[in-house]
């Protein structure tokens, strides 16, 4: 890793955050951005996204199976 803020360290993530800012943050109010990010993280990323550590199952599917 080089200095803080060097875009050449991780171009994929830097590109993602630039797109996120351009499409979501710069066009909305702070409250709208908070709601949209919360909806994405808690609506898709955490419960439905498949994880390799869970045998490529979603956390929701694993919890359902365990119950």
Buried (B, 14 or more C-beta within 10 A) or exposed (E): EEEEEEEEEEEEEBEEEEEBEEEBBEEEEEEEBEEBBEEEEEEEEEEEEEEEEEEEBBBEBBEEEEE
